[in-house]
Amino acid sequence: MGRARTFHSLHRVTPLVTAVALLGLLAACDGGADSTGAARTPAATSGRTTGSATADTGSPTTGPDTTGPGTADTVGTESPVTQSGAAAPRCRTSELRASIGRPSPGAGQRNFPIVLTNTADRVCTVRGYPGAAFVDASGKQLGPDPKRSPDTPTTVTLAPGRSAWAGLSFASPEISGARTALPTALLVTPPDERDPLKVTWTAGEVPVAGNESAVRLTVVQPGTGG
């Protein structure tokens, strides 16, 4: 009787084991497909591409290329407002013409505008004080360098053909009693430049030593000073 019961139990378990084995076989043949037949992506690589610089940096593959040429062009391009507002370059000596404007006598003073005119075909700027030195026919400087007035410099933008001027003044020698000399030229050096422009001097003697012999200069400002 005991052997019959054992056989009967095995006979009842066998269909269950067979059914489990059959389900495993079907799963193996499925090849990782879902119910729609599409291949399932392993969770470890979901949403990423392999072997690409974008995947290495963690950037979404569907997002903009933040390192490509298109982005660089966009970042490096100035807006029209920035371009139009950019400062013009400094005026070079070779781009300017110097002249002495109409004198403006004052109370015991002689005042002359030193005029710098833009002769180039581009816009440029001048700022600060020009250099000025009276010289004789041999090119020797007469008197000390002019003193600068306590002005606040501003940038003057010169379109082609436009001018800026700085004031040159000194006390009238016949009133001050200063020792004088007769220059043949005034050397004018534009602000921040080294090469001077030579202007013929026809306004008579200038003070070079003694009482009230100082020559003074102002900063450049727009116009001709006339």
C-alpha positions as CSV (number, residue, x, y, z in Angstrom):
1,M,0.0,0.0,0.0
2,G,2.9,2.4,0.8
3,R,4.4,2.0,-2.6
4,A,1.1,2.6,-4.4
5,R,0.7,5.9,-2.6
6,T,4.2,7.1,-3.6
7,F,3.7,6.3,-7.2
8,H,0.4,8.1,-7.2
9,S,2.0,11.2,-5.7
10,L,4.7,11.3,-8.3
11,H,2.1,10.9,-11.0
12,R,0.3,14.0,-9.8
13,V,3.4,16.2,-9.6
14,T,4.8,15.3,-13.0
15,P,2.3,17.5,-15.0
16,L,3.1,20.5,-12.8
17,V,6.9,20.2,-13.4
18,T,6.3,19.7,-17.1
19,A,4.2,22.9,-17.2
20,V,7.0,24.9,-15.4
21,A,9.6,23.6,-17.8
22,L,7.5,24.5,-20.8
23,L,7.1,28.1,-19.6
24,G,10.8,28.4,-19.1
25,L,11.4,27.3,-22.6
26,L,9.0,29.8,-24.0
27,A,10.7,32.6,-22.1
28,A,14.1,31.7,-23.5
29,C,12.7,31.8,-27.0
30,D,11.2,35.3,-26.4
31,G,14.7,36.9,-26.7
32,G,14.0,39.8,-24.3
33,A,11.0,41.2,-26.3
34,D,8.0,42.9,-24.7
35,S,4.4,42.2,-25.5
36,T,4.6,44.3,-28.6
37,G,7.6,42.6,-30.0
38,A,10.0,45.5,-29.4
39,A,13.4,44.7,-27.9
40,R,13.7,45.7,-24.2
41,T,16.7,48.0,-23.3
42,P,18.8,47.0,-20.3
43,A,18.2,49.4,-17.4
44,A,21.9,50.3,-17.1
45,T,22.1,51.9,-20.6
46,S,18.6,53.3,-20.8
47,G,18.5,56.9,-22.3
48,R,22.2,57.0,-23.2
49,T,24.3,56.4,-26.3
50,T,27.6,54.6,-26.1
51,G,30.9,55.6,-27.6
52,S,29.9,59.3,-28.1
53,A,31.4,62.5,-26.5
54,T,27.9,63.6,-25.5
55,A,27.3,60.4,-23.5
56,D,30.7,60.9,-21.8
57,T,29.7,64.4,-20.6
58,G,26.2,63.3,-19.5
59,S,24.5,65.7,-21.9
60,P,21.2,64.6,-23.5
61,T,21.7,63.3,-27.0
62,T,18.7,65.2,-28.2
63,G,19.8,68.5,-26.7
64,P,21.9,71.3,-28.4
65,D,25.6,70.7,-29.1
66,T,27.2,73.0,-26.5
67,T,30.7,72.4,-27.8
68,G,30.1,72.5,-31.5
69,P,30.9,75.3,-34.1
70,G,27.4,76.6,-34.1
71,T,27.5,77.4,-30.4
72,A,30.9,79.0,-30.7
73,D,29.7,81.3,-33.5
74,T,26.7,82.4,-31.4
75,V,28.6,83.1,-28.3
76,G,31.5,84.9,-30.1
77,T,29.3,87.2,-32.3
78,E,28.7,90.7,-30.9
79,S,25.3,92.1,-31.1
80,P,24.7,95.2,-33.4
81,V,24.4,97.4,-30.3
82,T,27.8,96.3,-29.0
83,Q,29.4,96.7,-32.4
84,S,28.0,100.2,-32.9
85,G,29.0,101.2,-29.4
86,A,32.6,100.1,-29.7
87,A,35.2,102.8,-29.0
88,A,37.1,104.2,-32.0
89,P,40.9,103.7,-32.2
90,R,43.2,106.5,-31.1
91,C,44.3,109.1,-33.7
92,R,47.8,108.5,-34.9
93,T,50.2,111.4,-35.8
94,S,50.1,110.3,-39.5
95,E,46.3,110.7,-39.5
96,L,46.3,114.3,-38.2
97,R,47.1,117.8,-39.4
98,A,48.1,120.5,-36.9
99,S,47.5,124.2,-37.2
100,I,47.3,127.3,-35.1
101,G,43.9,128.9,-35.0
102,R,42.9,132.5,-34.7
103,P,44.5,134.1,-31.5
104,S,42.2,135.4,-28.8
105,P,43.9,138.1,-26.8
106,G,42.8,138.5,-23.2
107,A,43.8,140.8,-20.2
108,G,47.5,140.6,-20.5
109,Q,47.3,137.2,-22.1
110,R,47.9,135.8,-25.5
111,N,45.8,132.7,-26.3
112,F,46.1,130.4,-29.3
113,P,44.1,127.3,-30.2
114,I,46.2,124.3,-31.3
115,V,43.9,122.6,-33.8
116,L,44.2,118.9,-34.7
117,T,42.2,117.8,-37.7
118,N,41.5,114.2,-38.7
119,T,42.8,113.7,-42.3
120,A,42.2,109.9,-42.3
121,D,39.2,108.1,-43.8
122,R,38.3,106.5,-40.5
123,V,36.9,107.7,-37.2
124,C,39.5,108.1,-34.4
125,T,39.8,109.7,-31.0
126,V,42.0,112.1,-29.1
127,R,42.1,112.5,-25.3
128,G,44.2,114.5,-22.9
129,Y,47.0,117.0,-23.5
130,P,49.0,117.5,-26.7
131,G,52.7,118.1,-26.5
132,A,54.0,121.5,-27.6
133,A,57.5,123.0,-28.0
134,F,58.7,126.2,-29.6
135,V,61.8,125.6,-31.7
136,D,64.3,127.8,-33.7
137,A,65.4,127.3,-37.2
138,S,67.9,124.6,-36.1
139,G,65.2,122.6,-34.3
140,K,66.4,123.6,-30.8
141,Q,63.7,124.0,-28.2
142,L,63.2,127.5,-26.9
143,G,62.1,127.7,-23.2
144,P,60.8,124.9,-21.0
145,D,58.0,122.5,-21.7
146,P,54.5,124.0,-21.2
147,K,52.6,123.5,-18.0
148,R,49.3,121.7,-18.0
149,S,46.2,123.3,-16.7
150,P,44.2,121.3,-14.1
151,D,41.5,120.2,-16.5
152,T,39.6,116.9,-16.6
153,P,40.4,115.0,-19.9
154,T,37.6,113.7,-22.0
155,T,37.6,111.6,-25.1
156,V,36.9,113.5,-28.3
157,T,35.8,111.5,-31.3
158,L,36.8,112.8,-34.7
159,A,35.1,111.8,-37.9
160,P,37.1,112.4,-41.1
161,G,37.6,116.1,-41.5
162,R,36.6,117.0,-38.0
163,S,38.8,118.8,-35.5
164,A,39.7,119.1,-31.8
165,W,41.7,121.9,-30.2
166,A,43.8,122.6,-27.1
167,G,44.5,126.0,-25.7
168,L,48.0,127.4,-25.6
169,S,48.5,130.6,-23.6
170,F,51.1,132.8,-22.0
171,A,51.4,136.2,-20.5
172,S,52.2,139.0,-23.0
173,P,56.0,139.5,-22.7
174,E,55.7,143.3,-23.1
175,I,53.7,143.4,-20.0
176,S,55.3,140.6,-17.9
177,G,58.9,141.7,-18.8
178,A,59.8,138.0,-19.5
179,R,62.9,137.2,-21.6
180,T,61.8,136.2,-25.1
181,A,62.8,134.4,-28.2
182,L,61.5,134.3,-31.7
183,P,60.6,130.7,-32.7
184,T,60.3,129.6,-36.3
185,A,57.9,126.7,-35.5
186,L,55.8,125.0,-32.9
187,L,56.1,121.2,-32.6
188,V,52.8,119.7,-31.7
189,T,52.6,116.0,-30.6
190,P,49.1,114.5,-30.5
191,P,48.0,113.0,-27.2
192,D,49.6,109.6,-26.5
193,E,51.8,109.8,-29.6
194,R,55.6,110.3,-29.9
195,D,56.0,111.8,-33.4
196,P,55.3,115.6,-33.6
197,L,53.7,117.7,-36.3
198,K,55.6,120.9,-37.3
199,V,53.6,124.1,-37.5
200,T,55.1,127.3,-38.8
201,W,55.0,130.0,-36.0
202,T,54.2,133.5,-37.2
203,A,52.8,135.1,-34.0
204,G,56.0,136.8,-32.8
205,E,58.2,136.4,-29.8
206,V,57.3,134.1,-26.9
207,P,58.5,134.1,-23.3
208,V,61.3,131.6,-22.6
209,A,62.6,132.7,-19.1
210,G,62.1,135.2,-16.3
211,N,58.9,136.5,-14.7
212,E,55.7,134.9,-15.8
213,S,57.3,133.1,-18.6
214,A,55.3,129.9,-18.2
215,V,53.4,128.6,-21.3
216,R,50.2,126.7,-20.4
217,L,48.2,124.0,-22.2
218,T,44.7,122.8,-21.8
219,V,43.2,119.4,-22.7
220,V,41.7,118.8,-26.1
221,Q,38.1,119.5,-26.7
222,P,35.8,119.4,-29.8
223,G,35.9,122.1,-32.4
224,T,38.5,124.6,-33.7
225,G,38.5,127.0,-30.8
226,G,37.5,129.9,-33.1
